[in-house]
């Protein structure tokens, strides 16, 4: 049963409308566009979407771009996969990220390729294993925030995918000090069930290209088919695939109601904080698709925002 069908049935049983509830936002709406760069100049980018449509976007004078580091938008490489944050109904590009990937997992083994380091990761039962190369020039930045480069510890980096190989360029978070199997328990709950829970929202590239939605840690194991589910250091309620979750970026005054489309069992093992706008409470409450993340005002290079979640 697909996600939309699950949500429609749950809405009928609970007496809710199957459509997302409307919410006020203080900031103008953002649009996420992704695809392959077909042509680019300092003032215009043409992208072919996964559905085969051609999108032509004006590049704003203040626009920023990233491809293994900051780069002028007009210098982005042709043929690169790109995620774009756009304004004015998706017609004006203000942030462009080309070839970006996120490598998140549990360290299994380490190796060397000349001066570069390789890390084999267990990315969870839904995502399999993955090998990432840490270039020598990026090793200092990565190791400062990931001091325990040993099997059993968590790893999370932002990088680029080039010819099928993932290269870690920046640490996405400070490495948790515990092993992945020793996630701290959530604090005792007081005052009953909270309607809104605060924590960190991260993103992952494990979603289908262009997909909107979230991966959620506290899915019921019988529903998700995952024995690694139900792990989190945040007191999150249990949900099922197809549930609707209200996600708010508290720093940008943006919010959306998004479907739970995947199991976030790996995200639940990170009891870290986001410090991009103040300091969030510990724990990842959702993991968003790249498109959903940028539409809520997130920066893919920074990797997180302070979030508040609740039932949609």
C-alpha positions in Angstrom: 0.0 0.0 0.0 1.5 3.3 -1.0 2.0 6.3 1.3 -0.9 8.4 -0.1 -3.3 5.5 0.2 -2.2 4.8 3.8 -2.7 8.5 4.7 -6.2 8.6 3.0 -7.3 5.6 5.0 -5.9 6.9 8.3 -7.6 10.3 7.7 -10.9 8.6 7.1 -10.7 6.6 10.3 -9.6 9.6 12.4 -11.9 12.1 10.8 -9.2 14.3 9.4 -8.9 15.9 6.0 -6.4 14.0 3.8 -5.1 17.3 2.5 -2.3 19.0 4.4 -3.5 21.8 6.7 -2.8 25.3 5.6 -0.3 27.2 7.7 0.7 30.8 7.9 4.3 31.6 7.0 6.1 34.9 7.6 8.5 34.5 4.7 7.8 34.2 1.0 7.4 30.7 -0.3 10.5 28.9 -1.7 10.6 26.3 -4.5 13.0 23.4 -4.7 14.2 22.5 -8.3 16.5 19.6 -9.1 17.8 18.0 -12.2 20.8 18.1 -14.6 22.4 21.3 -15.7 22.0 21.7 -19.5 23.2 25.2 -19.9 24.4 27.9 -17.5 25.6 31.5 -17.6 26.1 34.2 -15.0 22.4 35.2 -15.4 20.5 32.0 -16.5 20.5 28.3 -15.7 18.6 25.6 -17.7 17.9 22.4 -15.9 16.3 19.1 -17.1 14.2 17.6 -14.3 13.9 13.9 -13.6 10.5 14.0 -15.4 12.2 15.3 -18.6 10.9 18.9 -18.3 13.2 21.9 -19.0 13.3 24.5 -16.4 14.8 27.9 -17.2 15.6 30.0 -14.1 17.0 33.5 -13.8 20.0 33.6 -11.5 19.6 36.4 -8.9 22.4 38.9 -8.6 22.9 37.8 -5.0 22.8 34.0 -5.8 25.4 31.7 -4.3 26.6 28.3 -5.7 28.5 25.4 -4.4 30.4 22.6 -6.1 33.0 21.0 -3.7 33.3 24.6 -2.4 31.9 28.1 -3.1 31.8 28.8 -6.8 30.4 31.5 -9.1 27.0 30.3 -10.4 28.1 30.7 -14.0 31.0 28.4 -13.5 28.9 25.4 -12.5 29.8 22.3 -14.6 27.4 21.2 -17.4 25.9 17.8 -16.8 26.1 18.1 -13.0 23.1 17.1 -10.9 21.9 20.2 -9.1 19.5 21.2 -6.4 18.2 24.8 -6.6 16.4 27.0 -4.1 14.2 29.4 -6.0 11.8 32.3 -5.3 9.0 33.9 -7.2 7.2 30.6 -8.1 10.4 28.9 -8.9 11.6 31.3 -11.5 14.5 33.0 -9.7 17.4 30.9 -8.4 19.1 32.1 -5.2 21.1 29.1 -4.1 22.5 26.3 -6.3 24.3 23.1 -5.0 25.9 21.0 -7.8 26.9 17.3 -7.3 26.2 17.5 -3.6 25.8 14.4 -1.5 25.6 13.5 2.1 27.4 10.4 3.5 25.8 9.2 6.8 26.5 5.9 8.4 28.3 3.7 11.0 32.0 3.2 10.4 32.7 -0.5 9.4 36.3 -0.3 8.1 39.0 2.2 7.1 41.6 2.1 4.4 44.0 4.2 2.2 44.2 5.3 -1.4 47.6 7.0 -1.5 47.3 10.1 0.7 43.5 9.9 0.8 41.6 7.9 3.3 38.6 5.6 2.6 35.8 4.8 5.0 33.4 1.9 4.5 30.0 2.7 6.1 26.9 0.8 7.1 24.2 3.2 6.1 21.4 1.2 7.6 19.2 -1.7 6.4 17.4 0.5 3.9 20.5 2.0 2.3 23.1 -0.7 2.4 26.9 -0.1 2.6 28.8 2.8 1.1 32.4 3.8 0.7 33.5 7.4 1.0 36.9 8.9 0.1 38.2 11.6 2.4 40.7 13.6 0.2 43.9 14.6 2.0 43.1 18.3 1.7 39.8 17.8 3.5 41.1 15.3 6.2 41.9 18.0 8.7 38.4 19.5 8.6 36.7 16.1 8.8 38.9 14.7 11.6 38.6 17.7 13.9 34.9 17.0 14.2 35.2 13.2 13.8 38.0 12.3 16.2 36.9 8.6 16.7 37.5 7.2 13.3 37.0 3.6 14.4 34.5 0.9 13.6 31.2 1.2 15.4 31.2 5.0 15.6 28.9 7.3 13.6 30.1 9.3 10.6 28.3 12.2 8.8 29.8 14.4 6.0 28.8 16.7 3.2 30.6 16.0 -0.1 30.4 15.5 -3.8 29.7 12.5 -6.0 32.1 12.4 -9.0 32.0 9.5 -11.5 30.1 7.4 -9.0 32.6 8.0 -6.1 31.6 9.9 -3.0 34.1 12.4 -1.7 33.7 13.9 1.8 34.5 17.6 1.8 33.0 18.9 5.1 31.9 17.4 8.4 28.1 17.6 8.6 28.1 17.4 12.4 30.3 16.8 15.4 30.6 13.1 15.8 28.6 11.7 18.8 31.0 10.5 21.5 29.2 7.1 21.9 29.1 4.0 19.7 26.1 3.7 17.4 24.7 0.9 19.5 24.7 3.0 22.7 22.3 5.8 21.9 21.3 7.7 25.1 17.7 7.1 26.1 15.2 9.9 25.8 14.6 12.0 28.9 11.5 11.2 31.0 8.3 12.9 29.7 6.5 15.3 31.9 3.1 16.9 31.4 1.7 14.4 29.0 2.2 14.3 25.2 3.7 17.4 23.6 1.9 18.8 20.5 5.3 20.1 19.2 8.7 18.6 19.8 12.0 20.5 19.1 15.2 19.1 17.8 17.3 19.0 14.7 16.2 18.5 11.1 18.8 17.0 8.8 18.7 15.9 5.1 19.7 12.9 3.2 20.2 12.0 -0.5 18.7 8.6 0.0 15.3 9.7 -1.2 14.1 9.3 -4.8 15.2 12.3 -6.9 12.8 15.2 -6.5 10.8 13.4 -3.8 9.2 15.4 -1.0 8.9 14.0 2.4 10.7 12.9 5.6 12.4 9.8 7.1 11.2 9.4 10.7 13.0 7.5 13.5 10.2 6.2 15.6 8.3 4.1 13.1 6.7 0.9 14.4 8.9 -2.0 13.4 6.0 -4.1 12.1 5.0 -1.2 9.8 8.5 -0.3 8.6 9.9 -3.8 8.4 13.0 -2.6 10.2 14.4 -4.1 13.3 16.6 -1.0 13.8 13.6 1.4 14.1 12.2 2.8 17.4 15.6 4.3 18.3 15.9 7.9 19.3 17.2 10.1 22.2 14.2 12.3 21.7 10.8 11.5 23.2 9.1 11.2 19.8 5.6 9.5 19.4 5.3 6.4 17.3 4.1 6.9 13.7 3.5 4.8 10.7 4.5 5.2 7.0 2.1 7.6 5.4 1.6 9.7 8.5 1.7 13.5 8.0 4.2 15.5 10.0 4.3 19.2 10.6 7.9 20.4 10.2 8.9 24.0 11.1 12.2 25.7 10.6 12.1 27.9 13.6 14.9 30.2 12.4 13.3 31.0 9.0 9.6 31.1 10.0 8.8 28.4 7.5 6.7 25.3 7.9 5.2 22.5 5.9 3.2 19.3 6.4 5.1 16.4 4.8 4.5 12.7 4.5 6.6 10.1 6.2 8.0 8.2 3.2 10.9 6.3 4.8 12.3 4.8 8.0 14.8 7.1 9.7 16.4 4.5 11.9 19.9 5.8 11.2 19.0 9.4 11.9 17.6 8.3 15.3 21.1 7.3 16.4 22.4 10.9 16.2 21.9 12.6 19.5 23.6 15.8 18.2 22.6 19.5 18.1 22.2 22.0 15.3 23.9 25.3 16.0 23.1 27.2 12.8 20.6 29.5 14.7 21.0 29.3 18.4 21.4 25.7 19.7 18.7 23.1 19.2 17.8 20.5 21.8 19.6 17.2 21.2 18.5 14.7 18.7 17.3 14.5 15.1 13.6 14.6 14.9 13.3 14.2 11.1 15.5 13.6 8.1 14.2 15.5 5.0 14.6 15.0 1.3 16.9 17.6 -0.3 13.9 19.3 -2.0 11.9 19.5 1.2 14.9 20.7 3.1 15.7 23.7 0.8 12.0 24.6 0.5 12.0 25.0 4.3 14.9 27.4 4.0 17.7 25.0 4.8 21.3 25.2 3.4 22.5 21.8 2.2 26.1 22.6 3.0 25.3 23.5 6.6 23.3 20.3 6.8 20.7 21.1 9.5 18.3 23.6 11.0 16.5 23.9 14.3 13.2 22.3 13.9 9.9 21.8 15.6 7.7 18.8 14.6 4.2 17.6 15.4 1.3 15.7 13.8 0.0 17.3 10.6 
